[in-house]
Amino acid sequence: MSWSPAIAIVAYLSLRFVVLKGISNFNEILPINNSIVNSQNYIQQFATAVMIAGKYLYLLIIPYPLSFDYSYNTFPVVNFSEIKALLSLTVYVFLLIMAIKGFKSRSRFSFGIFYFLLTMSIVSNVFFLIESVMAERFTYLPSLGICIALTSVLFTLFKVSNVVREKIDINKIIATNRIFFGLILIVFVVYSGMTVARNAKWKTI
């Protein structure tokens, strides 16, 4: 795993902190934009942020329904007594443990999860609050990590050969991995249908 991205992230955040005298330059984050600021203590803030992080992960797997606006009170402040927050925390801890286990072997799954967690951390409200409680556009970079991790899992599950050769026979690869490519086709058709159906919501009346 290359350390270059990590070094770049640390350098960027350090420079940002020095220039803005903090992580952000917002004098005041309004509850109408980020309901987490209404938290009574750090536990509530953390639990709510973790619950929303779980929502991000859910939408990356099942992107429906989507929304252009997650402002005021879309996500009420919660504690870890809320099952969604507890479940989200469990999933993220599990992913982190699995990523750490695969770190030494430089597994693609581990790289994908670490990439997802690092790029997600700066917009998740977990480590510091930002101006927005949630926005689907924030998952633009993190989604790449999930794609890498899921592809790695599918390759392992269906025993797909990923050996790079000088000459690649596409027909042979498809013929020897029919179940895998059949699954990919089903996912492609279903998600394409969901995208087309969703387009009607953005149609100008």
BATIDO-213881 format. One record per residue (C-alpha): residue number from 1; residue in three letters; x, y, z negated. Coordinates in nm, 4 decimals, always signed. Example, Ala and Ser with C-alpha at 12.3 -4.5 7.8 and 13.67 -1.06 7.14 Angstrom:
     n   res          x          y          z
     1   ALA    +1.2300    -0.4500    -0.7800
     2   SER    +1.3670    -0.1060    -0.7140
//
This chain:
     n   res          x          y          z
     1   MET    +0.0000    +0.0000    +0.0000
     2   SER    +0.1407    +0.3403    +0.0960
     3   TRP    +0.1854    +0.6000    -0.1771
     4   SER    +0.1694    +0.8867    +0.0737
     5   PRO    -0.2086    +0.9494    +0.0365
     6   ALA    -0.1819    +0.9446    -0.3441
     7   ILE    +0.1069    +1.1913    -0.3393
     8   ALA    -0.0862    +1.4180    -0.1010
     9   ILE    -0.3936    +1.4104    -0.3288
    10   VAL    -0.1909    +1.4965    -0.6398
    11   ALA    -0.0105    +1.7788    -0.4551
    12   TYR    -0.3388    +1.9225    -0.3231
    13   LEU    -0.5175    +1.9125    -0.6594
    14   SER    -0.2137    +2.0605    -0.8345
    15   LEU    -0.1934    +2.3525    -0.5914
    16   ARG    -0.5694    +2.4039    -0.6155
    17   PHE    -0.5502    +2.4093    -0.9947
    18   VAL    -0.2698    +2.6682    -0.9895
    19   VAL    -0.4353    +2.8970    -0.7336
    20   LEU    -0.7885    +2.8840    -0.8766
    21   LYS    -0.6797    +2.8638    -1.2409
    22   GLY    -0.8755    +2.5415    -1.2669
    23   ILE    -1.0242    +2.2628    -1.0567
    24   SER    -1.2949    +2.4929    -0.9218
    25   ASN    -1.3496    +2.8662    -0.8970
    26   PHE    -1.7180    +2.8616    -0.9909
    27   ASN    -1.7887    +3.1053    -1.2722
    28   GLU    -2.1129    +2.9278    -1.3469
    29   ILE    -2.2699    +2.6100    -1.2090
    30   LEU    -2.6465    +2.6483    -1.2049
    31   PRO    -2.8803    +2.3629    -1.3111
    32   ILE    -3.0774    +2.4135    -0.9904
    33   ASN    -2.7713    +2.2891    -0.7990
    34   ASN    -2.6332    +2.0425    -1.0494
    35   SER    -2.8657    +1.9114    -1.3185
    36   ILE    -2.5720    +1.7509    -1.5038
    37   VAL    -2.4857    +2.0888    -1.6574
    38   ASN    -2.7954    +2.0444    -1.8750
    39   SER    -2.6251    +1.7554    -2.0550
    40   GLN    -2.6150    +1.7986    -2.4326
    41   ASN    -2.2824    +1.6181    -2.4682
    42   TYR    -2.0088    +1.4492    -2.2668
    43   ILE    -2.1677    +1.1042    -2.3011
    44   GLN    -2.4816    +1.2250    -2.1236
    45   GLN    -2.2717    +1.4027    -1.8610
    46   PHE    -2.0658    +1.0900    -1.7977
    47   ALA    -2.3656    +0.8541    -1.7942
    48   THR    -2.5569    +1.0726    -1.5487
    49   ALA    -2.2540    +1.1109    -1.3212
    50   VAL    -2.1946    +0.7344    -1.3251
    51   MET    -2.5610    +0.6686    -1.2428
    52   ILE    -2.5356    +0.9034    -0.9430
    53   ALA    -2.2114    +0.7328    -0.8375
    54   GLY    -2.4116    +0.4110    -0.8301
    55   LYS    -2.6658    +0.5816    -0.6043
    56   TYR    -2.3846    +0.6735    -0.3657
    57   LEU    -2.2692    +0.3120    -0.3544
    58   TYR    -2.6246    +0.1889    -0.2974
    59   LEU    -2.6773    +0.4283    -0.0058
    60   LEU    -2.3499    +0.3199    +0.1523
    61   ILE    -2.4834    -0.0362    +0.1625
    62   ILE    -2.8525    +0.0378    +0.2206
    63   PRO    -2.8808    +0.3909    +0.3658
    64   TYR    -3.2530    +0.4341    +0.3070
    65   PRO    -3.4198    +0.6586    +0.2202
    66   LEU    -3.1867    +0.9528    +0.2815
    67   SER    -3.2360    +1.3158    +0.1890
    68   PHE    -3.0768    +1.6462    +0.2817
    69   ASP    -3.1361    +1.7889    -0.0658
    70   TYR    -3.0723    +1.6398    -0.4102
    71   SER    -3.1022    +1.9617    -0.6066
    72   TYR    -3.2970    +2.0479    -0.9223
    73   ASN    -3.4013    +1.7515    -1.1369
    74   THR    -3.3691    +1.4903    -0.8636
    75   PHE    -3.1494    +1.3147    -1.1196
    76   PRO    -3.2579    +1.3906    -1.4772
    77   VAL    -2.9899    +1.3738    -1.7461
    78   VAL    -2.9642    +1.0216    -1.8930
    79   ASN    -2.7727    +0.8176    -2.1499
    80   PHE    -2.6322    +0.4683    -2.1100
    81   SER    -2.9635    +0.3392    -2.2421
    82   GLU    -3.0768    +0.3986    -1.8826
    83   ILE    -3.0355    +0.0656    -1.7007
    84   LYS    -2.9270    +0.2326    -1.3761
    85   ALA    -2.6367    +0.4065    -1.5473
    86   LEU    -2.5293    +0.0885    -1.7254
    87   LEU    -2.5560    -0.1203    -1.4081
    88   SER    -2.3599    +0.1358    -1.2090
    89   LEU    -2.0825    +0.1416    -1.4699
    90   THR    -2.0652    -0.2392    -1.4653
    91   VAL    -2.0344    -0.2500    -1.0860
    92   TYR    -1.7618    +0.0158    -1.0764
    93   VAL    -1.5621    -0.1516    -1.3532
    94   PHE    -1.5904    -0.4828    -1.1669
    95   LEU    -1.4712    -0.3225    -0.8406
    96   LEU    -1.1788    -0.1577    -1.0189
    97   ILE    -1.0726    -0.4864    -1.1810
    98   MET    -1.0920    -0.6692    -0.8470
    99   ALA    -0.8927    -0.3926    -0.6774
   100   ILE    -0.6216    -0.4081    -0.9437
   101   LYS    -0.6011    -0.7881    -0.9125
   102   GLY    -0.5400    -0.7593    -0.5384
   103   PHE    -0.2952    -0.4683    -0.5656
   104   LYS    +0.0255    -0.6754    -0.5778
   105   SER    -0.0776    -0.8896    -0.2830
   106   ARG    -0.1656    -0.5723    -0.0866
   107   SER    -0.5063    -0.7090    +0.0038
   108   ARG    -0.7245    -0.5089    +0.2400
   109   PHE    -1.0095    -0.5349    -0.0075
   110   SER    -0.7964    -0.3756    -0.2783
   111   PHE    -0.6874    -0.0954    -0.0452
   112   GLY    -1.0473    -0.0299    +0.0599
   113   ILE    -1.1751    -0.0100    -0.2976
   114   PHE    -0.8907    +0.2132    -0.4159
   115   TYR    -0.9437    +0.4402    -0.1158
   116   PHE    -1.3151    +0.4577    -0.1953
   117   LEU    -1.2597    +0.5300    -0.5646
   118   LEU    -0.9952    +0.7968    -0.5053
   119   THR    -1.1892    +0.9869    -0.2402
   120   MET    -1.5132    +0.9492    -0.4372
   121   SER    -1.3599    +1.0731    -0.7623
   122   ILE    -1.3298    +1.4353    -0.6490
   123   VAL    -1.7012    +1.4699    -0.5655
   124   SER    -1.8560    +1.2357    -0.8229
   125   ASN    -1.8896    +1.4817    -1.1158
   126   VAL    -1.7277    +1.2128    -1.3323
   127   PHE    -1.3980    +1.3911    -1.3995
   128   PHE    -1.5127    +1.7492    -1.3466
   129   LEU    -1.8367    +1.9157    -1.2433
   130   ILE    -1.8827    +2.0545    -0.8939
   131   GLU    -2.1447    +2.2863    -0.7485
   132   SER    -2.3663    +2.0025    -0.6198
   133   VAL    -2.5126    +1.7104    -0.8114
   134   MET    -2.5096    +1.4907    -0.5001
   135   ALA    -2.4802    +1.5176    -0.1238
   136   GLU    -2.4639    +1.2373    +0.1290
   137   ARG    -2.1990    +1.4238    +0.3293
   138   PHE    -1.9608    +1.3687    +0.0363
   139   THR    -1.9409    +0.9991    +0.1307
   140   TYR    -1.7886    +1.0718    +0.4729
   141   LEU    -1.4372    +0.9742    +0.3587
   142   PRO    -1.5335    +0.7194    +0.0886
   143   SER    -1.7421    +0.5249    +0.3420
   144   LEU    -1.4225    +0.4244    +0.5232
   145   GLY    -1.2998    +0.2491    +0.2099
   146   ILE    -1.6258    +0.0576    +0.1744
   147   CYS    -1.6103    -0.0462    +0.5412
   148   ILE    -1.2560    -0.1779    +0.4936
   149   ALA    -1.3507    -0.3662    +0.1762
   150   LEU    -1.6687    -0.5194    +0.3209
   151   THR    -1.4884    -0.6249    +0.6394
   152   SER    -1.2205    -0.7910    +0.4289
   153   VAL    -1.4854    -0.9811    +0.2299
   154   LEU    -1.6618    -1.0960    +0.5478
   155   PHE    -1.3332    -1.2043    +0.7050
   156   THR    -1.2597    -1.4169    +0.3989
   157   LEU    -1.6139    -1.5522    +0.3670
   158   PHE    -1.6379    -1.6618    +0.7296
   159   LYS    -1.2676    -1.7500    +0.7584
   160   VAL    -1.2139    -1.5159    +1.0496
   161   SER    -0.8595    -1.5232    +1.1817
   162   ASN    -0.7023    -1.1788    +1.1822
   163   VAL    -0.3609    -1.2750    +1.3183
   164   VAL    -0.2401    -1.0141    +1.5634
   165   ARG    -0.1206    -1.1596    +1.8927
   166   GLU    +0.0297    -1.0008    +2.2007
   167   LYS    -0.2631    -1.1173    +2.4121
   168   ILE    -0.6103    -1.1149    +2.2607
   169   ASP    -0.8826    -1.3307    +2.4126
   170   ILE    -1.2065    -1.1594    +2.3044
   171   ASN    -1.4281    -1.4394    +2.4371
   172   LYS    -1.2334    -1.6999    +2.2418
   173   ILE    -1.2446    -1.4928    +1.9228
   174   ILE    -1.6236    -1.4535    +1.9501
   175   ALA    -1.6709    -1.8224    +2.0379
   176   THR    -1.4759    -1.9375    +1.7313
   177   ASN    -1.6471    -1.6910    +1.4960
   178   ARG    -2.0085    -1.6988    +1.6143
   179   ILE    -2.1647    -1.6753    +1.2687
   180   PHE    -1.9566    -1.3718    +1.1794
   181   PHE    -2.0332    -1.1844    +1.5003
   182   GLY    -2.3974    -1.2921    +1.4816
   183   LEU    -2.4195    -1.1305    +1.1386
   184   ILE    -2.2508    -0.8155    +1.2717
   185   LEU    -2.5045    -0.8028    +1.5549
   186   ILE    -2.7971    -0.8334    +1.3127
   187   VAL    -2.6578    -0.5540    +1.0935
   188   PHE    -2.6004    -0.3390    +1.4027
   189   VAL    -2.9561    -0.3856    +1.5292
   190   VAL    -3.1217    -0.3295    +1.1879
   191   TYR    -2.9200    -0.0198    +1.1014
   192   SER    -2.9591    +0.1232    +1.4513
   193   GLY    -3.3360    +0.0807    +1.4191
   194   MET    -3.3308    +0.2578    +1.0827
   195   THR    -3.1317    +0.5431    +1.2366
   196   VAL    -3.3707    +0.5839    +1.5297
   197   ALA    -3.6730    +0.5749    +1.2981
   198   ARG    -3.5142    +0.8346    +1.0724
   199   ASN    -3.4473    +1.0712    +1.3637
   200   ALA    -3.8186    +1.1519    +1.3776
   201   LYS    -3.7850    +1.3236    +1.0374
   202   TRP    -3.5481    +1.5777    +1.1935
   203   LYS    -3.7534    +1.6402    +1.5049
   204   THR    -3.8519    +2.0005    +1.5640
   205   ILE    -4.2263    +2.0463    +1.5499
//
